[in-house]
C-alpha cells in the first residue's frame, strides 16, 4: 500500500502519457489507429504487463464520463450546420434506428450463440441485448480521430454524415444500456410505455437543455467581454482566449450535470451545446478550437490508457472465440444489415456509400465505458460482458480502423478534386470589417498576364500571401505567378 502515493501516481501517469505519445507517433508507419496504440500501451503497463493494478470500475466510469463529455462537445463544436444540412436525415436515422437495429440484430445472434453447447457464454434474452447495446454505437473519438487525421475528401457528403452519426448516436446506445440494466434489475418489470416515456424524456430534455445551454454560454461569453471592456481590463488576446475556453469547458460539465438531473440525456445535451457554439461567432474562434482540440486529445489519451489498464488480458482469452465470432458478425452482418434497412427509404444514397458507412462502424472507448455500467450495477455475467466488449473493440480498431481509407478507395468514394477549406492559419478580429478568401490559380486566371498587377482583382481586395506547394511567398506586383498557386485574399466588407 505504501506504493500508492501521489508522487507515484504522477510518475506512472506521466510515463503512460509519454510512452503513449511516442509509440503513437510510430503507429503512422504501420497504419494503426492512434487510439488503438493507447489501448495497447495501457494493457502493456497493466496487470498482465508491468503489473500496475487498476480495477476500480466506479473511477473508470467517472473518468470516462468526463472524457466523453469533452469529446462529444468538441465533435459538436466542429460540426458545421452548412455541411450536415444535406445529410441530417440519414445521419439522425443512423444514430437512432441504426443503433436500435444493430443492438437487436447482434443481441439475437448473441442469444443464439449462448445456446450452443460449446460456447462458454450463457446469456438470456435481456443480457444478450444488453451486451449488444453497449456496442451498438460507432465511437466518436475513433471516427473523428481517423477521419480527421486523413487528408482525403469523400464523395456524397459521407464525411459529415459519418461524423454526425458518430457524434449523435452515443446517447441512443447509452439509453438502451441504462434501460436494459433497469429491466434486468427489476426482473423485466419495465413496460413498453415506460420505455417510450423514458426515451422521449431523454431525447426531449437532452436536446432542449443542450440548445438552451449553448445560447446561455454565448451570453456568458458576451458578458465576460463586456465586463472586461467596462472595467478597463486590457487583457491580451491569448489570455482572453484561454479564459473563454475554460468558461466553455465549465459550461459543458454544467450542461451534462443539469441535464442528467432533469432526467435528460447529458451526452446529447453537450453535443448540441457544441453545435450551437460552433456555428456562432466566437472571438478568436481558431484559438478556442485549438484549446478544445488539445483538451479532447488529452481526454482521449487518458481514457484509452485507463481502459487499457482496467482490462486483464488473461481473462479475455476465456472469451476469445465467442468475442471473435461476435465481432466478425457485427462487422459483416449486424452493422451492414442495420445500415441498409434503416437507410432503405432514402433511395438517393448509393449502394457503395451504404457499404462504406457499414464498414466505418468503428468501436472504441465509448462501448468499453458503457460496459462498465453492468459491472457497477452488479449484473450477473457483467465481467464477461466487459471482456467481450473490450475484445470486440480491439478487433474493430484493428480490422476496420486500419482499412477505412483503403475501403473508400476500393469503393471509388474519394474525391481527388475536392479542395479543403484553408485560410493559411490567419484569423481576423471580430470588429474588423473584412473577410478572407482563397483562390487557386488556373491557366484562365493568368490569361491576361502572370503577375498580380496583371490580375483584375475586385476593388477593395488585397493579396496577403501566396502558397506554392509547401512554400509561402510574400507577394509583390512583379512576382511571377504559376497555375496551382493559392492566393490568400483579404477583402473589405461593404457596410449596408
SVG drawing of the C-alpha trace seen along z (x, -y; Angstrom):
<svg xmlns="http://www.w3.org/2000/svg" viewBox="-47 -51 56 80">
<polyline fill="none" stroke="black" stroke-width="0.4" points="0.0,0.0 3.0,-2.3 3.5,-2.3 0.2,-4.1 1.3,-7.7 0.6,-11.0 4.1,-11.1 4.0,-7.6 0.6,-8.2 2.0,-11.2 5.2,-9.3 3.2,-6.4 0.7,-8.7 3.4,-10.8 5.2,-7.6 2.0,-6.4 1.3,-9.6 4.9,-9.9 5.0,-6.3 1.6,-6.5 2.5,-9.7 5.9,-8.3 4.6,-4.9 1.6,-6.5 3.9,-8.6 5.4,-5.4 2.0,-3.9 1.6,-6.0 4.3,-3.9 2.2,-0.8 -1.1,-2.4 -2.6,-1.6 -5.2,-3.9 -3.6,-6.1 -6.2,-5.3 -5.6,-1.6 -2.0,-2.2 -3.0,-3.9 -5.2,-1.0 -2.3,1.4 0.1,-0.8 -2.3,-0.8 -2.6,3.0 1.2,3.3 1.5,1.4 -1.4,3.2 -1.8,6.3 -0.6,8.8 2.2,6.4 4.3,4.3 1.9,5.1 0.1,1.8 -3.1,2.7 -6.2,0.8 -9.7,2.3 -11.9,-0.5 -14.9,-0.4 -16.6,-3.4 -13.5,-5.6 -13.2,-4.3 -16.8,-5.2 -16.4,-8.7 -13.2,-9.4 -14.9,-8.0 -18.0,-10.2 -15.8,-13.4 -13.7,-12.4 -16.8,-11.6 -18.4,-15.0 -15.3,-16.8 -15.0,-14.5 -18.7,-15.0 -18.6,-18.7 -15.5,-19.0 -17.3,-17.0 -20.3,-19.3 -18.0,-22.4 -16.5,-21.2 -19.9,-20.3 -20.9,-23.0 -24.6,-23.2 -23.9,-24.0 -22.1,-20.7 -24.5,-18.5 -27.7,-20.1 -27.7,-17.8 -27.2,-14.7 -29.1,-15.5 -31.9,-13.0 -29.7,-9.9 -27.3,-10.9 -30.1,-11.0 -31.7,-7.8 -28.4,-6.0 -27.9,-7.4 -31.3,-6.2 -32.9,-3.5 -29.5,-2.2 -28.3,-1.9 -31.5,-0.1 -31.3,2.3 -27.7,3.1 -28.4,3.9 -31.4,6.1 -29.7,8.0 -26.5,8.5 -28.4,9.4 -30.3,12.1 -27.0,13.5 -25.5,13.5 -28.6,15.2 -28.3,17.9 -24.6,18.2 -25.4,18.6 -27.5,21.7 -24.5,23.5 -23.2,26.3 -19.5,25.5 -19.9,21.8 -18.7,20.6 -21.3,17.8 -24.9,18.4 -26.8,15.2 -30.6,14.9 -32.5,12.6 -32.2,9.3 -28.4,9.8 -27.8,10.6 -29.4,7.4 -27.5,5.5 -24.2,6.8 -25.2,5.8 -26.5,2.4 -23.1,1.4 -21.5,2.0 -24.3,0.6 -22.9,-2.9 -20.0,-3.9 -17.3,-5.6 -17.0,-9.3 -13.4,-9.5 -12.3,-6.8 -14.3,-8.2 -13.2,-11.9 -9.6,-10.7 -9.3,-8.6 -11.2,-10.9 -9.5,-14.0 -6.0,-12.6 -6.6,-11.6 -6.3,-14.4 -8.7,-13.0 -12.1,-14.2 -15.0,-11.7 -17.8,-11.9 -21.5,-12.1 -21.2,-14.1 -20.0,-10.9 -17.6,-12.6 -20.2,-14.9 -22.7,-12.1 -20.3,-9.8 -19.3,-12.5 -22.9,-13.4 -23.8,-9.8 -20.9,-9.1 -21.3,-12.3 -25.1,-11.8 -25.5,-8.0 -23.9,-7.6 -27.0,-8.9 -29.1,-6.2 -26.7,-3.4 -26.4,-4.9 -30.2,-5.0 -30.6,-1.4 -27.8,-0.3 -29.5,-2.0 -33.0,-0.8 -31.9,2.8 -29.9,2.7 -33.1,1.4 -35.2,4.1 -32.8,6.8 -32.6,5.4 -36.4,5.2 -36.8,8.6 -38.3,7.4 -40.7,5.1 -40.4,2.2 -43.4,1.8 -43.2,0.6 -45.0,-2.6 -42.4,-3.3 -39.6,-2.7 -41.2,-5.1 -41.7,-7.8 -38.0,-7.5 -36.8,-7.7 -38.9,-10.8 -37.7,-12.4 -34.0,-11.6 -34.2,-12.9 -36.5,-15.9 -34.9,-17.2 -31.4,-16.5 -32.0,-18.3 -33.8,-21.3 -31.3,-21.7 -28.3,-21.4 -29.7,-24.2 -30.6,-26.5 -27.2,-26.0 -25.5,-26.7 -27.3,-30.1 -26.6,-30.7 -22.9,-30.0 -22.8,-32.5 -24.5,-35.1 -21.9,-34.4 -19.0,-34.9 -20.5,-38.2 -21.0,-39.2 -17.4,-38.3 -16.1,-40.5 -18.4,-43.4 -17.2,-43.2 -13.6,-43.4 -14.3,-46.4 -16.3,-48.3 -13.7,-47.7 -10.8,-48.8 -9.1,-45.4 -6.9,-45.2 -6.1,-41.5 -4.2,-40.3 -5.8,-38.1 -4.2,-34.8 -5.4,-35.3 -8.9,-36.2 -9.0,-33.1 -7.8,-30.8 -10.3,-32.2 -13.2,-31.9 -12.2,-28.3 -12.2,-27.5 -15.6,-29.1 -16.9,-26.9 -15.5,-23.7 -17.2,-24.7 -20.5,-25.2 -20.0,-21.7 -19.9,-20.0 -22.7,-22.1 -24.8,-21.2 -24.2,-17.5 -25.0,-17.7 -28.2,-19.8 -29.5,-17.7 -29.0,-14.5 -30.7,-16.0 -33.7,-16.8 -33.8,-13.2 -32.5,-14.1 -29.5,-12.7 -26.4,-14.6 -24.3,-13.3 -26.9,-14.5 -27.0,-17.9 -23.3,-18.6 -23.1,-17.6 -25.9,-20.0 -24.4,-22.7 -21.2,-22.3 -23.1,-22.6 -24.7,-25.9 -21.4,-27.3 -19.5,-26.0 -22.0,-27.8 -21.9,-31.1 -19.4,-33.9 -16.8,-33.4 -13.9,-35.7 -10.7,-34.1 -12.5,-31.0 -9.3,-29.4 -7.6,-29.8 -10.6,-28.4 -10.8,-25.5 -7.1,-24.7 -7.5,-24.8 -10.6,-22.5 -8.7,-20.2 -5.9,-19.9 -8.3,-19.1 -10.0,-16.5 -6.8,-14.7 -5.8,-14.6 -9.3,-13.2 -9.0,-10.5 -5.5,-9.6 -6.3,-9.4 -9.5,-7.3 -7.8,-4.9 -4.8,-4.4 -7.1,-3.9 -9.3,-1.4 -6.1,0.5 -5.1,0.6 -8.5,1.7 -8.7,4.9 -6.9,8.2 -5.8,9.7 -5.7,13.3 -9.4,13.0 -10.1,12.1 -8.6,15.4 -11.5,17.3 -14.0,15.4 -11.7,15.0 -13.6,17.4 -17.0,16.0 -15.7,12.5 -14.2,13.0 -17.5,14.5 -19.5,11.6 -17.0,9.0 -17.0,10.6 -20.8,10.8 -21.1,7.2 -18.6,6.1 -20.0,8.3 -23.7,8.7 -25.0,6.7 -23.8,3.2 -24.4,3.6 -27.9,5.0 -28.8,2.2 -27.4,-0.4 -29.2,1.0 -32.5,1.5 -32.5,-1.9 -31.5,-3.8 -33.7,-1.8 -36.3,-4.6 -33.5,-7.1 -33.0,-5.9 -30.6,-8.7 -27.9,-7.1 -25.9,-4.7 -25.1,-1.1 -21.4,-2.0 -22.0,-4.7 -24.0,-2.3 -21.2,0.3 -18.7,-2.3 -20.9,-3.6 -21.3,0.1 -17.5,0.5 -16.9,-2.6 -18.8,-1.2 -15.9,-1.6 -16.0,-0.6 -13.8,-2.5 -13.7,-3.9 -17.5,-4.5 -18.6,-0.8 -16.0,0.0 -17.2,-2.8 -20.8,-1.7 -19.6,1.9 -18.6,0.7 -22.3,-0.1 -23.4,3.5 -20.3,4.2 -21.2,1.3 -24.8,2.4 -23.7,6.0 -25.5,7.6 -24.8,11.3 -22.2,12.1 -21.1,8.4 -17.4,9.5 -17.9,11.5 -19.8,8.6 -16.9,6.2 -14.2,8.6 -16.2,9.3 -16.8,5.6 -13.1,4.9 -12.1,7.8 -14.6,6.7 -13.3,3.1 -9.7,4.2 -10.9,6.3 -12.8,3.4 -10.0,0.9 -7.5,3.5 -9.6,4.6 -11.8,1.6 -9.7,-1.2 -6.7,-0.3 -8.7,0.0 -11.0,-3.0 -9.2,-4.8 -8.4,-1.7 -12.1,-0.7 -13.0,-4.3 -10.5,-3.9 -11.8,-0.4 -15.4,-1.8 -14.2,-4.8 -15.6,-7.2 -12.5,-9.5 -12.8,-12.8 -9.4,-13.8 -10.5,-17.2 -12.0,-18.4 -10.2,-21.3 -10.1,-21.5 -11.0,-24.9 -7.8,-26.7 -7.3,-30.2 -3.5,-29.9 -3.9,-29.8 -4.9,-33.5 -7.9,-34.8 -9.3,-38.3 -10.6,-40.1 -14.4,-40.3 -14.5,-44.1 -12.5,-44.4 -14.9,-44.8 -13.0,-42.5 -13.1,-38.8 -10.6,-36.3 -10.9,-34.0 -8.5,-31.8 -8.1,-31.5 -6.3,-28.7 -5.0,-29.9 -5.7,-28.2 -4.5,-29.0 -7.6,-31.1 -6.8,-33.3 -3.4,-34.0 -4.5,-34.5 -4.1,-38.3 -0.6,-38.1 1.2,-36.2 1.8,-38.9 -0.5,-40.3 -0.7,-43.7 -1.9,-41.9 -4.8,-40.3 -8.2,-42.0 -9.0,-41.7 -12.2,-43.3 -11.9,-46.7 -11.1,-46.6 -9.2,-43.3 -5.5,-42.7 -3.4,-39.6 -1.7,-38.9 0.2,-35.7 1.0,-33.2 1.4,-29.5 3.3,-27.4 3.4,-23.7 4.8,-23.9 6.4,-27.4 4.8,-30.6 5.7,-33.7 5.3,-37.4 3.5,-39.0 4.6,-42.0 3.4,-43.4 6.2,-41.8 6.1,-38.3 5.6,-35.7 2.5,-33.6 2.0,-29.9 -1.1,-27.8 -1.7,-25.9 -0.6,-28.9 -3.0,-29.6 -3.6,-33.3 -4.8,-34.4 -7.0,-37.5 -8.3,-40.0 -11.5,-41.8 -13.2,-44.9 -16.8,-44.2 -19.1,-46.9 -21.3,-48.5 -25.0,-48.2"/>
</svg>
